[in-house]
Every structure is written in structure tokens, then in C-alpha cells.
């Protein structure tokens, strides 16, 4: 029986093992896409057809639109451009939420500082650039002067303004202008959530070509007291399956509105808060499958998010027992933690981390993703609010207690000197 053929857009080096494992069941073709220009997309579509490639998968934010354009060109059902726009603008995505926290648009090019300041109901608050990701363009604003400084910086950054405008023009090419919302702002102001009380979760799901929302998996984010990321653990440890029905209802309400805009035939990743009273609130939606969590689902439940993404885009049958169902029904599973190793100081990476220990971990067969190299030198310009990501390390355990113990040992040994202000939350203790 012949294998299905899929195109893997811009895989990173740490994905090599996954590609090799998938290649025992399918023909995986590595592809690189640079622009959204019609002639380049047409070339990719032609080369896919010549190679018998049924669908392509893009797992990083930069590949999400390529995923749509190429699959659409192959005749596959793909999300509409309008639904993609909503998923790529942090203000628009919030307009679809039932019972949201406070939020409002901020448009520095069409509003004065005083007009913007006047409509903020409580301080401090979060100000987010609606089009940037990975910690860039996210600000905790405590005073009007801080707000004025950020607004001034944006007004002066004409390159960023032009980049955002060109991206939106690409997303909306061929879209009926009457369906485009009147307000597509560059910033959103929203409630500042106390991360020491609320817990953030990463949900993976998909919408079938005929518009049905399917629940795929859930991962919990864990943060230090200074909001520096600790890691992502699958399945979650702070809630149990009694919360699952409430999450399902919230997801189906929210994603039903996005599916109505044409978001079909694709995975999506939603981050949401669970508040101390059990209320659920949106953080953001990403119009793609989250590539890092593939290993969490593989190691914990034996599921391949990569392959499921390809199958869905190709319109092929999907495995019915998703990690979500396995978790809800109590199947045997592991606990997988992506431990995030970050730095909030400048200097040589090799002076921050003990690479003899890192090498030891890799010799043991533990998966390590190097987002920065040991020879890199960090500068002030590299820093984000969350610091600089250096490594992601996948730890697999039989219990949540073992996961916590392994993470404590890892963090104790990997840094050459203790990280400042990095206090564990109370529930992440041994």
C-alpha cells in the first residue's frame, strides 16, 4: 500500500526525530516558503502536485498563512482569510469572546494620548501590540507616562507600521470589504491578570472541513512568581477531568463563532485563563497547531500532532481517540514537561548554563531544543518581558510528583548561578 505524501514547512533541527519516525508511515517532504507572493505560492503548489504531496503543514506562526495558501491551492479545505485575520489580531479575537474581561482598542495614529488615557478604567493594565507574538510588544502599563512612551515609540516606528499594513493587505486579498470589521487596531488594552492566582492553559483542537469542533489536548503552563516561564506540562496537574465539560462548552462557544467566519479544516491553539472562581477567559488564539507540544502528546499519549495536522488538511480520516479523550477517560499516560530554560541577564550563554550537564542530558536521550547556542552573547536588545529563551527540555515522568522532582533537579544543576527572583509557585513543590 502506497504511503501518503505530506509537505513539512520549515522544520527546526529538534524535529528531526519526529520526521524520521513519521517517515516509516508517510513520505515527508521538507519545504521552505519565503513569501506570500502569488507566483511563489503557485510554484509550491505545482511542485507539491508533481511530488504527489496531498497537504502541507505549518507549525510556526510565520508558516501559518503559507499553510492556508498552499493547501488552498492544492484544492484542500482551508481557513478563510477573514477568519485568519481575526486569529491574527489580538483585539479582533477578543470581540468574539462571551463575557470577556475589560478590553478596548488603542490606535496611536488616530487617537491622542489624552483620548487613550481617558478610556482606561483601571491601572495597571496590559497593552499589547495586536500583531506581534513571542513576548514582543507586550507591556504592563502602570502610569500615564509609561503609556505615552510606548505610544510615542510606535508612532515613530514607521517600518513596523508598514509591515503590519502589508501583512493585513495580504490576509485580506480578495475578501469582500463589506465583511471586514471597521476597527482593526494596532494595540489592545486589557485587564491585567494576576498570574500568581490564575493559571494559564494551552488547548489544542481542530475544526473539521464541515465545521465541527474536535477537542484534541490540553497542556498547563507553570510560571515562577516573577512571571518568568517555568514550563508546560501535559496533561494538566491543577485541574482534573471534572473541569473538562466546562472547557469543552467554552471552546465550542468561542470556536463556533470563528468557524462561522470560515475557519475550517485546520488545527488551532487557544490559550486561556482559569480564574480562582473557575471562570474561563481568553488569552489568545493561534491559527495553527503548536509545534512544541507535539512531543508532549507523543510522549504522554502516543499521538502524533504533526501527522494529524497533515491528515486533517488533506481531508483524510482522523484518529478518533485524541489525547483529550484518553485523558478524560483515564487511559494510561505519562506526564511530559517542557522545561523552559531562560535567562534574564546579559552575557555569554556558556557563562549562564552548564553545558557539561546539558551534554549529559542529551547523551541520556532526553530531547533538548537549543533556541540559543552556547557561543551566543546576550545583549539588552535580546531581552523581552519574559527574558530570553535558551533551551527547551522534555522531561517524561510516571506521575506529576516525579515531574516536579525532575524539574527541580534540572533547574538546580543547569544554571551556573541561581536565577534572581525565580520563586516556585506553592503547588510546584516537592
Buried (B, 14 or more C-beta within 10 A) or exposed (E): EEEBBBBBBBBEEBBEEBBEBBEEEBBBBEBEBEEBEEEBBEEBBEBBEEEEBBBBBBBBBEBBBBBBBBBBBBEBBBBBBBBBBBBBBBBBBBBBBEEEBEBBBBBBEEBEBEEBBEEBEEEEBBBBBBBBBEBEBBBEBEEBEBBBEBBEEBEEEEEBBEEBEEBBEBBBEEBEEEEBEEEBBBBBBBBBBEBBEBBBBBBBBBBBBEBEBBBBBBBBBBBBEBBBBBBBBBBBBBBEBEBBEBBBEBBBBBBBBBBEBBBBBBBBBBBBBBBEEEEBBBBBBBBBBBBBBBBBBBBBBBBBBBBBBBBBBBBBEBEEEBBBBBBBEEEEBBBBBBBBBBBBEBEEBBEBBEBEEBEEBEEEEBBBBBBBEBEBEBEEEBBBEBBBBBBBBBBBBEEBEBBBBBBBEBBEEBBEEEBEEBEBBEEBEE
